[in-house]
Amino acid sequence: MQQPSIRKNDNVIVTTGRDSGKRGRVLKVLPAKGRLIVEGVNIIKRHTRPNPQRNIKGGIVEREGAVHASNVQLVCPECGKMTRIGHRVNGDRKVRICRKCEGVVDK
């Protein structure tokens, strides 16, 4: 599978599905499945058992579910628009660039 061009801590916007239009920060990348966990997007409910050893209370817990990487787009930190990602070599480093403003996305 191709390496995802979206990484942890990137700001993304959801383009399709139930949560389309929502913005969030990528919490986790699952490259083997091609999915992402985005903050505040695709909230699911999980029934958990109490576990006193780990100090976990039981009940219904809400947390983020995974979203497919094709359903989100990166938000450029320079121009603030959702954009596709390109790659360029700066010196000895390969960096991601915004396709709209040609700005460097990587810090």
C-alpha positions as CSV (number, residue, x, y, z in Angstrom):
1,M,0.0,0.0,0.0
2,Q,1.2,3.5,-0.8
3,Q,2.5,5.6,2.1
4,P,-0.1,8.1,3.3
5,S,0.7,11.7,2.6
6,I,-1.2,12.8,5.7
7,R,0.7,12.5,9.0
8,K,0.0,12.7,12.7
9,N,-0.8,16.2,14.0
10,D,-1.8,17.5,10.5
11,N,-5.0,19.6,10.3
12,V,-7.5,18.0,7.9
13,I,-11.1,18.6,6.7
14,V,-13.5,15.7,6.1
15,T,-14.8,15.8,2.5
16,T,-17.5,13.1,2.5
17,G,-19.7,11.1,4.8
18,R,-21.7,11.8,7.9
19,D,-19.1,14.3,9.3
20,S,-18.3,16.2,6.0
21,G,-17.1,19.7,6.5
22,K,-15.6,19.1,10.0
23,R,-12.0,20.0,10.7
24,G,-9.8,18.2,13.1
25,R,-6.2,17.2,14.0
26,V,-5.0,13.7,13.0
27,L,-4.4,11.8,16.3
28,K,-3.3,8.5,14.7
29,V,-2.4,7.1,11.3
30,L,-3.1,3.4,10.4
31,P,-1.1,3.0,7.2
32,A,-1.8,-0.8,6.9
33,K,-5.6,-0.1,6.6
34,G,-5.3,3.3,4.9
35,R,-7.2,5.0,7.7
36,L,-6.9,7.9,10.1
37,I,-8.3,8.8,13.5
38,V,-9.2,12.5,13.5
39,E,-10.0,14.5,16.6
40,G,-13.8,15.1,17.0
41,V,-14.8,13.2,13.8
42,N,-16.7,9.9,13.5
43,I,-17.6,9.6,17.2
44,I,-18.6,6.1,18.1
45,K,-20.0,4.6,21.3
46,R,-18.2,1.7,23.0
47,H,-19.5,-0.3,25.9
48,T,-16.7,-0.9,28.4
49,R,-16.4,-3.1,31.4
50,P,-15.1,-1.7,34.7
51,N,-11.5,-2.5,35.4
52,P,-10.4,-1.4,38.9
53,Q,-6.8,-2.4,38.3
54,R,-6.5,0.1,35.4
55,N,-8.8,2.6,37.1
56,I,-11.4,2.4,34.3
57,K,-15.0,3.0,35.0
58,G,-17.6,1.0,33.1
59,G,-20.4,2.3,31.0
60,I,-20.8,3.8,27.5
61,V,-17.7,5.7,26.3
62,E,-17.6,7.9,23.3
63,R,-14.4,8.1,21.2
64,E,-13.2,8.7,17.7
65,G,-13.5,6.0,15.1
66,A,-11.3,5.6,12.0
67,V,-11.9,7.4,8.8
68,H,-10.6,6.4,5.4
69,A,-7.7,8.5,4.2
70,S,-9.4,9.2,0.9
71,N,-12.3,11.0,2.7
72,V,-10.1,13.7,4.1
73,Q,-8.0,16.5,2.7
74,L,-5.1,18.4,4.2
75,V,-5.6,22.0,5.3
76,C,-2.6,24.1,4.2
77,P,-1.1,25.9,7.2
78,E,0.0,28.9,5.0
79,C,-3.1,29.6,2.8
80,G,-5.7,27.9,5.1
81,K,-7.4,26.1,2.2
82,M,-7.9,22.4,1.8
83,T,-5.4,21.2,-0.8
84,R,-3.8,18.3,-2.5
85,I,-0.2,17.4,-1.5
86,G,2.8,17.5,-3.7
87,H,6.5,16.6,-3.0
88,R,9.7,18.5,-3.6
89,V,13.3,18.1,-2.6
90,N,14.7,21.0,-0.6
91,G,18.4,20.5,-0.3
92,D,18.8,16.9,1.1
93,R,15.2,16.7,2.4
94,K,12.0,15.6,0.7
95,V,9.2,17.9,1.9
96,R,5.4,18.1,1.3
97,I,4.1,21.1,-0.5
98,C,0.6,22.7,-1.0
99,R,-0.6,22.4,-4.6
100,K,-2.4,25.8,-4.4
101,C,0.1,28.1,-2.8
102,E,3.3,26.1,-3.3
103,G,4.1,26.6,0.4
104,V,5.9,24.0,2.4
105,V,3.6,22.0,4.7
106,D,6.3,20.3,6.8
107,K,7.8,22.3,9.7
